[in-house]
Amino acid sequence: MANNSLSKIFALDKLTNFFNIIKQNGGIRASLFKLYRQDELKDGVLVGEDRFGNKYYENPRYFYSRNRWVEYSDKFHMNYDASQVPAEWFGWLHYKTDLPPHQDPSRPKYPWMQHYNENLSGTTGQYVPYSTTRAKVEPWVPKPKSSA
């Protein structure tokens, strides 16, 4: 008991936890890169991965509603957002189900169901419909100068 209290007095348990987080995140360099991309470092158990390459983690030591998280794929670099999480993983992240999608037998799988696509609003890949209505304001086009 005295050894345990000494480690808490000198914060050796926090230091041990810090080194475990660094180790789990792939070392110092990988941890710094992950800290740069996500603004936090966590340790947890890898629960699964989706078809985009996003990884989903869980750690019951953290507060409820903060103990499940997603680490977006490196292919998105800094251009990631919440629309890149498929619906089945969204349900797991927000506690609609306790089972991850690959372990959930009640999840419907029909051949007519389409694969999930991220929301492209505001990006160059966004669908822009062709307008069939005339513009209300027509641009002014100057007359060409005639050569005299």
MORAUR-V351024 format. One record per residue. N is the residue number from 1. RES is the residue in three letters. PSI is psi in whole degrees, 0 to 359 (999 if undefined). OMEGA is omega in radians with two decimals (none if undefined). Layout:
# MORAUR-V351024
{{N RES PSI OMEGA} {N RES PSI OMEGA}}
This chain:
# MORAUR-V351024
{{1 MET 324 -3.14} {2 ALA 323 3.13} {3 ASN 320 3.13} {4 ASN 318 -3.13} {5 SER 327 3.08} {6 LEU 321 3.13} {7 SER 328 3.09} {8 LYS 325 3.12} {9 ILE 316 -3.12} {10 PHE 7 3.10} {11 ALA 33 3.12} {12 LEU 333 3.08} {13 ASP 324 3.09} {14 LYS 321 3.12} {15 LEU 319 3.08} {16 THR 318 3.10} {17 ASN 319 3.11} {18 PHE 313 -3.13} {19 PHE 327 3.06} {20 ASN 321 3.11} {21 ILE 317 3.11} {22 ILE 317 -3.13} {23 LYS 317 -3.10} {24 GLN 330 -3.13} {25 ASN 8 3.00} {26 GLY 20 3.12} {27 GLY 182 -3.05} {28 ILE 313 -3.09} {29 ARG 312 3.13} {30 ALA 325 3.12} {31 SER 320 3.09} {32 LEU 320 3.10} {33 PHE 317 3.12} {34 LYS 323 3.08} {35 LEU 322 3.09} {36 TYR 317 -3.10} {37 ARG 322 -2.94} {38 GLN 355 3.12} {39 ASP 11 3.06} {40 GLU 156 3.05} {41 LEU 133 3.11} {42 LYS 158 2.98} {43 ASP 142 -3.12} {44 GLY 180 -3.13} {45 VAL 130 3.08} {46 LEU 120 -3.11} {47 VAL 322 -3.13} {48 GLY 179 -3.12} {49 GLU 142 3.12} {50 ASP 181 -3.06} {51 ARG 347 3.08} {52 PHE 347 -3.10} {53 GLY 4 3.08} {54 ASN 140 -3.13} {55 LYS 139 -3.07} {56 TYR 130 -3.05} {57 TYR 160 3.08} {58 GLU 141 3.05} {59 ASN 108 -3.07} {60 PRO 351 3.09} {61 ARG 336 3.14} {62 TYR 167 3.11} {63 PHE 149 3.03} {64 TYR 136 -3.07} {65 SER 356 3.01} {66 ARG 4 -3.05} {67 ASN 2 3.02} {68 ARG 134 -3.13} {69 TRP 166 3.13} {70 VAL 140 2.97} {71 GLU 114 -3.06} {72 TYR 152 -3.11} {73 SER 149 3.13} {74 ASP 340 -3.12} {75 LYS 340 3.09} {76 PHE 343 -3.05} {77 HIS 246 -3.12} {78 MET 4 -3.06} {79 ASN 54 3.13} {80 TYR 152 3.06} {81 ASP 174 -3.02} {82 ALA 341 3.14} {83 SER 354 3.10} {84 GLN 6 3.06} {85 VAL 119 3.12} {86 PRO 159 -3.04} {87 ALA 319 -3.10} {88 GLU 324 3.09} {89 TRP 329 3.05} {90 PHE 317 3.11} {91 GLY 320 3.11} {92 TRP 317 -3.12} {93 LEU 328 -3.08} {94 HIS 22 2.98} {95 TYR 28 3.01} {96 LYS 337 3.06} {97 THR 152 3.09} {98 ASP 345 -3.12} {99 LEU 133 3.03} {100 PRO 158 -3.05} {101 PRO 325 -3.13} {102 HIS 351 3.11} {103 GLN 359 -3.05} {104 ASP 108 -3.13} {105 PRO 340 -3.10} {106 SER 354 -3.13} {107 ARG 122 -3.10} {108 PRO 140 3.10} {109 LYS 95 3.14} {110 TYR 150 -3.12} {111 PRO 338 -3.12} {112 TRP 353 -3.14} {113 MET 133 3.13} {114 GLN 156 3.04} {115 HIS 152 -3.13} {116 TYR 139 3.02} {117 ASN 144 3.13} {118 GLU 159 3.11} {119 ASN 121 -3.08} {120 LEU 14 3.14} {121 SER 133 3.11} {122 GLY 9 3.12} {123 THR 172 3.13} {124 THR 341 3.12} {125 GLY 5 -3.08} {126 GLN 146 3.08} {127 TYR 126 3.09} {128 VAL 114 -3.09} {129 PRO 152 3.08} {130 TYR 131 -3.12} {131 SER 130 3.12} {132 THR 359 3.14} {133 THR 148 3.10} {134 ARG 150 3.09} {135 ALA 143 3.13} {136 LYS 332 3.12} {137 VAL 126 3.12} {138 GLU 140 -3.12} {139 PRO 148 3.11} {140 TRP 130 3.11} {141 VAL 116 -3.11} {142 PRO 148 3.11} {143 LYS 141 3.11} {144 PRO 145 3.12} {145 LYS 135 3.11} {146 SER 137 -3.14} {147 SER 123 -3.08} {148 ALA 999 none}}
